[in-house]
Amino acid sequence: MKTKLTELLGIEYPIFQGGMSWIADAKLAAAVSEGGGLGIIAASNAPVEVVREMVRETKSLTDKPFGVNIMLMSDNAPAVAQMVIDEQVAVVTTGAGNPGKYIEGWKAAGIKVIPVVPTVALARRMERAGADAVIAEGTEAGGHIGELTTMALVPQVADAVNIPVIAAGGIADARGVSAALMLGAEGVQLGTIFICAQESPAHPDYKQLVLDAKDTDTVVTGRANGHPVRSLKNKFTRRILEMEKADAGFEAIENATVGSYRKAVQDGNMEEGTFMSGQIAGMVKEIQPAAKIVGDLMASTEEYLKTFTEKRGITLG
């Protein structure tokens, strides 16, 4: 399957692996890129030398393009922004901030710049700033989210900008990818399904929570303080929601949540962990190699698009 996105980045399939903190490491990113998609390393709050080592490890595992996701609110963001230039990273995706001051330098170094956007206004702003594409992420996604759904956001962003749009949030199978393409996207970004990749470093208990999840098993915390996060329901999310309901205050809630995602990913801590996940967790049923996830998804999408009208009994014309 060839789209403007595959041509822009020189990748086989229009599939991004999301830059999930603590999960999107060198092995997972390399495995996705080897499978034909675009693997992405999450810089998160890690020191620049830690991210540099992940970049170099990824290069040792694949000669195909991969990216680095930079969380712009991190104190380490300026150093990581320079490091991706020094290490000749092919793609940078960004979140949690405005990458405007870095774009000129990245573009001069030949890096493709692809910010995550939750609104049409930000998508337009990123295009004016020189972004090569944007990731329109709907509220169905796991982790930090906006309020617009993927179904509503993607077509409006696609109509508003002339650069390629990648759809994210609520996508896990051929039907989701096909829908994203019909909405005007040139590709998709997937997160939750890659939590359960064999190469994912997520704790086995984290993966099992995703595998066991039903459609109603995620919840959003943080709306009270303006930082909404979608996670799987557990004792910890219930406690945070109770604190919000009691108006515990931003500082108290922030202190309660610091480090909770690491505790989920590394320790599988059910009492103090935030198990971030999208609403499609209920569709993830097995642990598979990342390359198989990518390959199977594209094969099934191509078949689905070819036979859609026949399967649904739809007559055109």
N, C-alpha and C positions, 0 to 999 in steps of 0.2 A: 504494500500500500504506500503510494507516494502522495505527499501533500506538500504545501508550501513549507511546512515545518521540517519535514525530512530533507528537503532540498536546502533549506537555510542552514541546518546543522550537520548535514552529511551523515544522518543516522538511517537505519533501515526501516524502523517503525516509528510512528508518531506517538510514542509513549514515554512519558517522564515518570521517574520514581520520585516521590516527594522527599523533600529535605527534612526528614523527621529527626529532631534532636535525639541524641543517644542511640538512635537506631540506624540512621543513614551513614554508615561508616564505609571504609574503603572496600571491604569484601562485598558488601551488598551493592554498592555503586558499580563496582567492576563487573559483578555478575549480571546486572541489568544491562549495562552497556554491551557486554559480550553477547547477551541475548538479542541485541538489536535495538534496544530502547536507549534512553539517556539516563544513566545512573547519576545520582546527585549526592554529594557529601554534605552533611550538615555541619556548618561551622559552630552554630549555637553560641555558647559563651566560652568555648574552649580557647586556651591560649594559642597564639598564632603558630607557634612551633608544633603544637599538636596537630593543627589542621594541615600544616605543611607536610608533616609525616604521612598523614592520611592521603594527601594528594600524591605524594611520591609512591606510596604503597599501591594506590590505584593504578598509576602508570606502569608499575611492575607487573600488574595483573591483567591489563588490557591495553591495547594500542588504539582503542576506539574512543570517540569523544565522550567526555563526562563533564559534570558541572559541580560547582560549589554553591550552596545556599548560604547567604550571609544575613544573619539577623541584625538589622541595622541599629537596634537599640542597645546592642552589646557594647561594652567598653572596648572590646577587642576588634570591633568592626573596622576601624581605620587601618589597623595593621593587617588584617585579613584582606582588606580591599587592595592593599599594595602587594601582598603575597601572591594573590592570584595572577597578577601581572608578571611578577618575577618568575613564577612557576609555569607560565604560559597555559593556564587553564582555558579550556575551550568556551565554557558557558558559565555565567553567573546568574543565579536567581536570587531574588531578595524578598524580604518580608520585614514587617514591624518597623516601618520607617520609609523615608524618601531617599532613594539612591542618587538623586540628581547630581550631587557634588562629585560623585565618583564616575559617572557615566562617560564623560569625555576621556578620562584616562583609560578606562576599560576599553572603550571603542578604539582608541589609538593603538592599543596593544592587540587588537584583533579579537577581543573577547565579545561574544554575543551576550547581550544584557536582556534578561527576561524577568521583570518584577511580578510579584503576586499582587493582584488588585481585587478589592471587594466591591468596587463601584465603577460606574461609567466615568465619573469625573476624574478619578485617579488614573484610569486607563488612558484617557485623553492626555492627561498631564505627562504620563510616562512616554507616550508617543512623541509629544513635543520635545521632551528632554533627550530623545534619541534612542529609546528602547527598541530592540529588534523584534520583540513579541511581548505579550503579556499573558499571565496565567490568571484567568477569571475563576476565582474560587468561591463556591457557594457555601451556604451555612450547613449543608449536609456533611461537610468535611470534618475530620477529627482535628483536635488541637485548637489553636486560636482561630476564631472564625468571625465573619461579618454576619449580616442579617439577611441579605438577599439569597434566595435559592438559586441553585445552578440553572434550573430551567428558566428563571426570569433574568438572571444576570448575563449569561453567555450570549444570547442573541442581541441584547442591548449593547454589550461591549463590541460584539462583532460588527454591528451597524455603525458604531461610533468611531472606530479606528480603522486604519488601512494596513496595519501590521498584523501578523498571524496571532490568533487567540488560541490558547490552550485551556480546555475546560477542566475544572477540578471540583471534587465534592460529589459524593454519591455515585461513583462509577466503579463497577467491579466486573462487568461481563460485556459480551458482545452487544447486548441491547443498550447498555449505557454508553459505550463508545459510539455506536451508530447514532444514538440520540444526540450526542455531543456534536458529531459531524453535521447532522441535520440542522442543528441550532446555529451553525456557522463557525464552529471551532475547526482548527487545522490539526488538532491533536488533543491528548488527554494527559492529566497528571493523576497518578494513583498513589495512595498512601497506605490505607488500612490493609489492603490485600498483600502488600509487601512486608507488613509486620510479621506475617506468617510465611514468608519465604524461608527456605532452609538456611540461607546465608544471613538472615536477620539475627542480630545479637540479642533481640528481645528475650527476656526470661521465659522459659517454657510455660510458666503459669500465666504470663501475659498472653502468649499465643493461644493457650487453651481458653482463656476468657473470650478472645475474639471468636474462636471456633464455636464456642457454646452460646454466643450471643443471639438474641432474637431481635426483631425489628425495633422493639421499644426499649432496648437495653442501653441506650446512651442518654446522657443528660448534659445540660449546659450549666456550668457554674461561672461566676465572674461577671454576669450581666449587671449586678448591683454596683460594681466598681468600674464598669466600662471596659473590662478585659474578658470577654466571654470565651470559654474553653469547652469543647465537647469531649466527653470521656465516657467510658463505660461506667455504669452505676456500681457503686460498692459502698462500704461503710464510710470511706473517706469523703466521697462526694456528698453523701447524706449529711455528714458533719459540716461540710463547707456550706451547703445550702441552708442548714439550720442557723449557722453563724450569720449568713446574709439576711435571713428572715428576721433575725434578732438585731439587725443593724450593728453588727460587731465592729464595723469600721474597716477602712481599707488596710491600715497597718496590721491589725490583728489577723485579718484574712490572708494578707500577703505573707506574714510570718508563718502561718499555718501551712501554706502551700509551697514554700521554698524547698526545693529539693525533692518534691513529691513525685515528679516525673522520673527522675533518676532512680528513685526507690522502686518505681514500678518496673522500669526497663531492666535494671541490673539485678534487683533483689526479688522481684515478684511480690513486693510487700503489700498484702491485701488491706492492711490496717491504715497505712500512711501513704499509699501510692496513688498517683493519678494515671490511670490507664487510658491515655488518649486514643480515641477511635472515632471513625466516621459512622454514619447511620447505616452503611452497607455492611457492617460487621456480620449481620445475620446472613449474608450471602457468601461469606468465606467459610469453606467447609473442610479444607485440608491444607497441610503444609507441603509446599512444593519448591523445587529449585526456582530461583528468580527467572532464569532463562526460559524455563517451561511456562511460567506464568505469562511472560511476554509473548512467547511464540504461540501458545494455545489461544491467548486472547485475540491476537491478530488473525490467526487462521479462522477462528470462529466468527470474528467480525466480518471478514471478507465473505464468508459463506452466508452469514445472516443477511448482509446487504444484497447479495445476489438473489437470494430466495425469499426475501421478505414478503413481497406481494403474493407470491404463490402460497407461502405458509399461512398467511392470514386470510386467504380467500378474497383478496382485494382485486378488483378489476379497474384498470385505468383507461380512460377514454370512452 
